[in-house]
Amino acid sequence: MQALIHILKAEAWPSSRDVPHWQAEARVFRGNATSRFTPAMRQKIDLERIYRRALRGLPDTIDGQPPLPVPSTCPLTLDELLAE
């Protein structure tokens, strides 16, 4: 979920000075998830539920700016999230 929150922040606040940091953090979280993922987990992962939780985890503003619109459903597949 942390990777999605960072991906969403970078999309919602693309002009923030923190975008490179968020993108780097997302890569780290995705790498950690990839190294721990097993095929047996696939059937138990509800990506849409995780995405909804990530949406709720976004702040209302960053640097006094509201977010740009982000997709209401997850635009990434599990395979895309786990890709290196």
Phi, psi and omega in degrees: 000324181299322178299317180296320179299316180292320176298316180294320178300315181297326179283322184281333180230064187295341180264003179292144177293346182272357183305312179301323178295314180298319180295319178295317178298318179300319178298318179296312180297320179294319178298318178297318180296318180298320182289339181258349184288137171235150181305329180295339180286335188308315183291343182262351183271119176257090186298322179296321177295316179297319179296317178300320177295321178296319177301317179293337180278353179288142176289160178288326178214157170225129183054034179078004182253134174288162181285152167287160179299141175236158181301144179278342175239155185298121181278356182245149173270166177300319180297321178294321178294325183272351179293142180268000000 
